[in-house]
Amino acid sequence: MNLQEKMIARILFKNKVLSADAQVFENLFTSIFGYARPDFRQVKPQGNLGDRKNDGFEPASGRYYQVYAPENVQEKESSAIKKLEGDFDGLKSFWAGIYPVGIKEYFFVLNDKYKGAYPTTYQALAELQKKHCLDKAEVIACKHLEDVIFDELQEEHVYTIVGFLPDTTTIVKLDYSVLTEVVAHVLANTPNNAVQGKLVTPEFETKLVFNDLKVAASFLKAGSYQDNAVESFFKLNANFARHAVRQSLNDMYINAKTQGFVSDPISGLTAQDQIYFDVLASATPNSFSGDKRATPKAVQVLLSYFFESCDIFEEPINVTS
């Protein structure tokens, strides 16, 4: 995976994390550490006994992990501290004497949604470490999980976690059942910021240049070769579907523009390229049936269709003398 591909994969991973709460985030964490740490063991809840406050552990080194992923961590700080303290007591009472090493290190795995943990969380962990004579008691936040993925995992495992990257060479035939699934997902995104739609279709190449799309240009071109399939799909459905999908994608685009992307001369990704991949990630379902490669390709085609009509990215301004 080259630097450019890694940057795209990071955008996909960040989007996945931002939409993952509760069990979905815990599953994401255990998948990452299952690949990264040979001794890592996931704990399956056992009926009414649950997992005995243990979401994963490495017995040989005495490392134990507990996951916390509320919908809004910024509003649940007191709950986080309560869970941290209460869960560790439950963890220690059951697990401390099972393996010879005992509990040496404790990690509070927090889906902070890239916002960081509060000082009181670190304070509580420091007190916990001192009280129970631990070697470590630390937070594992989203940025730490990202580091594990891209610094420790084999490339094939990275793809398993973040999904397949968009491909410019293998879009051959678009499956209508896949497109239906993508359209349903995009429709589920309620538009809040979308502006009035434009039905004009400016020159494709001109728009790519005008919007400073370089790396993303090849993905948009590849998708455009199948945009007739999107048009056929919409012809078979009510006009509402076309306009509603357009509004949702435009809303995703407007939101991506607020993320503060900047051009990276090392990887060659412009800020606009990164906006494209952010929209691609937002429009791709986290889970889908059938061919896992087909759905991202269908999303590529869908974005190309609405790119051509200037519903995502900007319409070139014709300057007349």
WOQUIFEN-V956018 format. One record per pair of residues at least 12 apart in sequence whose C-alpha atoms are under 10 Angstrom apart, sorted by the first residue. I is the first residue (numbers start at 1). GAP is how many residues later the second one is. If there is no record, write none. Layout:
# WOQUIFEN-V956018
i/gap
I/GAP
I/GAP
This chain:
# WOQUIFEN-V956018
i/gap
1/149
1/153
1/154
1/155
1/157
2/265
3/263
3/264
3/265
3/266
4/211
4/260
4/262
4/263
4/264
4/265
5/160
5/161
5/262
5/264
6/144
6/149
6/152
6/159
6/261
7/143
7/257
7/260
7/262
7/267
7/270
8/154
8/157
8/158
8/261
8/265
8/266
8/268
8/269
8/270
8/273
9/141
9/149
9/150
9/152
9/153
9/154
9/155
9/156
9/157
9/268
9/272
10/136
10/137
10/139
10/140
10/148
10/152
10/267
10/268
11/151
11/263
11/264
11/266
11/267
11/268
11/269
11/270
11/271
12/149
12/150
12/151
12/152
12/153
12/265
12/266
12/267
12/268
12/269
12/270
12/272
13/129
13/132
13/133
13/136
13/145
13/146
13/148
13/149
13/150
13/268
14/99
14/100
14/128
14/129
14/132
14/148
14/264
14/267
15/98
15/147
15/263
15/264
15/265
15/266
15/267
15/269
15/271
16/12
16/145
16/146
16/147
16/265
16/266
16/268
16/269
16/270
17/12
17/94
17/95
17/96
17/97
17/125
17/128
17/129
17/145
18/53
18/93
18/94
18/95
18/96
18/124
19/52
19/94
19/263
19/267
20/49
20/50
20/51
20/91
20/93
20/266
21/47
21/48
21/49
21/50
21/51
21/90
21/92
22/45
22/46
22/47
22/48
22/49
22/89
23/44
23/45
23/46
23/47
24/45
25/42
25/43
25/44
25/45
25/84
25/85
25/86
26/29
26/30
26/40
26/41
26/42
26/43
26/83
26/84
26/85
27/15
27/28
27/40
28/117
28/133
28/134
29/13
29/26
29/27
29/36
29/38
29/80
29/81
29/82
29/113
29/116
29/132
30/12
30/13
30/25
30/26
30/27
30/35
30/37
31/126
31/129
31/130
32/113
32/114
32/116
32/117
32/120
32/121
32/125
32/126
32/128
32/129
33/23
33/24
33/25
33/112
33/115
33/116
33/119
33/120
34/22
35/113
35/114
35/117
35/118
35/119
35/122
35/123
35/126
36/112
36/113
36/115
36/116
36/117
36/118
36/121
37/20
37/21
37/111
37/115
37/116
38/20
39/18
39/19
39/20
39/21
39/22
39/24
40/16
40/17
40/18
40/19
40/20
40/21
40/23
40/24
40/25
41/14
41/15
41/16
41/17
41/18
41/23
42/12
42/13
42/14
42/15
42/16
42/23
43/12
43/13
43/14
44/12
51/40
52/35
52/36
52/38
52/39
52/40
52/41
52/42
52/43
53/12
53/13
53/14
53/30
53/33
53/34
53/35
53/36
53/37
53/38
53/39
53/40
53/41
53/42
54/12
54/13
54/33
54/34
54/36
54/37
54/38
54/40
54/41
55/12
55/13
55/36
55/54
56/51
57/38
57/46
57/48
57/49
57/50
58/45
58/47
59/36
59/39
59/40
59/41
59/42
59/43
59/44
59/45
60/39
60/40
60/41
60/42
61/38
61/39
61/40
61/41
61/42
61/43
61/44
62/34
62/37
62/38
62/39
62/40
62/41
62/42
62/43
62/44
62/72
62/73
63/38
63/39
63/40
63/41
63/42
63/43
63/44
63/72
63/73
63/74
64/24
64/27
64/28
64/31
64/38
64/39
64/40
64/41
64/42
64/43
64/44
64/73
65/23
65/26
65/40
65/41
65/42
65/43
65/44
65/72
65/73
65/74
65/75
66/17
66/18
66/21
66/22
66/25
66/40
66/41
66/42
66/43
66/44
66/73
66/74
67/16
67/17
67/40
67/41
67/42
67/43
67/44
67/73
68/12
68/15
68/16
68/40
68/41
68/42
68/43
68/44
69/40
69/41
69/42
69/43
69/44
70/40
70/41
70/42
71/40
71/41
71/42
72/39
72/40
72/41
73/37
73/38
73/39
73/40
73/42
73/43
73/44
73/45
74/38
74/39
74/41
74/42
74/43
74/44
77/40
77/41
77/43
77/44
78/42
78/43
80/28
80/30
80/37
80/38
80/40
80/41
80/44
81/39
81/40
81/41
81/42
81/43
81/44
82/42
83/25
84/23
84/24
84/37
84/40
84/41
84/44
85/39
85/40
85/42
85/43
88/18
88/19
88/20
88/40
88/44
89/39
89/43
91/12
92/40
103/29
103/30
103/31
103/32
103/33
104/25
104/28
104/29
104/30
104/31
104/32
104/33
105/24
105/28
105/29
105/30
105/31
105/32
105/33
106/19
106/22
106/23
106/28
106/29
106/30
106/31
106/32
106/33
107/18
107/29
107/30
107/31
107/32
107/33
107/34
108/13
108/14
108/17
108/29
108/30
108/31
108/32
108/33
109/29
109/30
109/31
109/32
109/33
109/35
109/36
110/29
110/30
110/31
110/32
110/35
111/29
111/30
111/31
111/32
111/34
112/28
112/29
112/30
112/31
113/28
113/29
113/30
114/27
114/28
114/29
114/30
115/26
115/27
115/28
116/23
116/24
116/25
116/26
116/27
117/22
117/23
117/24
121/17
121/18
122/15
122/16
122/17
124/13
124/14
125/12
125/13
125/14
126/12
149/12
149/13
162/119
162/124
163/118
163/121
163/123
163/124
163/129
163/130
163/133
164/128
164/129
164/130
164/131
164/132
164/133
165/112
165/116
165/128
165/131
165/132
166/50
166/53
166/57
166/111
166/114
166/115
166/127
166/129
166/130
166/131
166/132
166/133
166/134
167/51
167/52
167/55
167/56
167/126
167/129
167/130
167/133
168/48
168/49
168/50
168/51
168/52
168/53
168/54
168/55
168/129
168/132
169/49
169/50
169/53
169/54
170/52
170/123
170/124
170/127
171/48
171/51
171/52
171/53
171/54
171/55
171/122
171/123
171/126
171/127
171/129
171/130
172/50
172/51
172/53
172/54
172/125
173/52
173/53
173/56
173/121
173/124
173/125
174/49
174/52
174/53
174/54
174/55
174/56
174/120
174/121
174/123
174/124
174/127
175/54
175/119
175/120
175/122
175/123
176/53
176/54
176/56
176/57
176/122
177/112
177/113
177/118
177/121
178/110
178/111
178/112
178/113
178/114
178/116
178/117
178/118
178/119
178/120
178/121
179/50
179/51
179/54
179/115
179/116
179/117
179/118
179/119
179/120
179/122
179/123
180/50
180/53
180/115
180/118
181/103
181/104
181/107
181/108
181/114
181/117
181/118
182/63
182/101
182/102
182/103
182/106
182/113
182/114
182/116
182/117
182/120
183/47
183/50
183/58
183/59
183/61
183/62
183/65
183/100
183/101
183/115
183/116
183/119
184/57
184/61
184/101
185/60
185/63
185/97
185/98
185/99
185/100
185/101
185/103
186/58
186/59
186/60
186/61
186/62
186/63
186/66
186/96
186/97
186/98
186/99
186/113
187/54
187/55
187/56
187/57
187/58
187/59
187/60
187/61
187/62
187/96
188/56
188/57
188/60
188/95
189/55
189/56
189/58
189/59
189/60
189/62
189/63
189/93
189/94
190/54
190/55
190/57
190/58
190/59
190/61
190/62
191/53
191/54
191/55
191/56
191/57
191/58
191/59
191/60
191/61
192/55
192/56
192/58
192/59
192/60
192/62
192/63
193/54
193/55
193/57
193/58
193/59
193/60
193/61
193/62
194/52
194/53
194/54
194/55
194/56
194/57
194/58
194/59
194/60
194/61
194/117
194/118
195/52
195/55
195/56
195/59
195/116
196/50
196/51
196/54
196/115
197/46
197/49
197/50
197/53
197/112
197/113
197/114
197/115
198/48
198/108
198/111
198/112
198/113
198/114
198/117
199/107
199/109
199/110
199/111
199/112
200/108
200/109
200/110
200/111
200/115
201/105
201/106
201/107
201/108
201/109
201/110
201/114
202/105
202/106
202/107
202/108
202/113
202/114
202/115
203/105
203/106
203/112
203/113
204/13
204/16
204/17
204/20
204/100
204/103
204/104
204/105
204/106
205/12
205/16
205/103
206/109
206/110
207/100
207/101
207/102
207/103
207/106
207/107
207/108
207/109
207/110
208/12
208/13
208/64
208/99
208/100
208/105
208/106
208/107
208/108
209/107
210/103
210/104
210/105
210/106
210/107
211/59
211/60
211/61
211/62
211/102
211/103
211/104
211/105
212/57
212/58
212/59
212/60
212/61
213/56
213/57
213/58
213/59
213/60
213/61
213/62
213/63
213/100
214/54
214/55
214/56
214/57
214/58
214/59
215/52
215/53
215/54
215/55
215/57
215/58
215/59
215/61
215/62
216/53
216/54
216/56
216/57
216/58
216/59
216/60
216/61
217/56
217/59
217/87
219/57
219/58
219/78
219/81
219/82
219/84
219/85
220/56
220/80
220/81
220/82
220/83
220/84
220/85
220/87
220/88
221/79
221/80
221/83
221/84
221/87
222/75
222/78
222/79
222/82
223/74
223/75
223/76
223/77
223/78
223/79
223/80
223/81
223/82
224/76
224/77
224/78
224/79
224/80
224/81
224/82
224/83
224/84
225/76
225/79
225/80
226/72
226/74
226/75
226/76
226/78
226/79
227/71
227/73
227/74
227/75
227/76
227/77
227/78
227/79
227/81
228/73
228/77
229/69
229/72
229/73
229/76
230/12
230/68
230/71
230/72
230/74
230/75
230/76
231/71
231/74
242/64
245/57
245/61
246/56
246/57
246/59
246/60
246/63
246/65
246/66
247/64
247/65
248/35
249/30
249/31
249/33
249/34
249/53
249/54
249/57
249/58
249/62
249/63
250/29
250/56
250/57
250/60
250/61
250/62
250/63
251/28
251/60
251/61
252/23
252/24
252/26
252/27
252/28
252/29
252/30
252/31
252/60
253/22
253/23
253/25
253/26
253/27
253/29
253/58
253/59
253/60
254/21
254/25
254/58
254/59
255/20
255/23
255/24
255/27
256/16
256/18
256/19
256/20
256/21
256/22
256/23
256/26
257/14
257/15
257/17
257/18
257/19
257/21
257/22
257/56
258/17
259/12
259/15
259/16
259/19
260/14
260/15
261/12
261/13
261/14
261/17
262/12
262/13
272/41
275/38
276/24
276/27
276/36
276/37
277/23
279/20
279/24
279/33
280/16
280/17
280/19
280/20
280/22
280/23
281/15
281/18
282/17
283/13
283/16
283/17
283/19
283/20
284/12
284/13
284/14
284/15
284/16
285/14
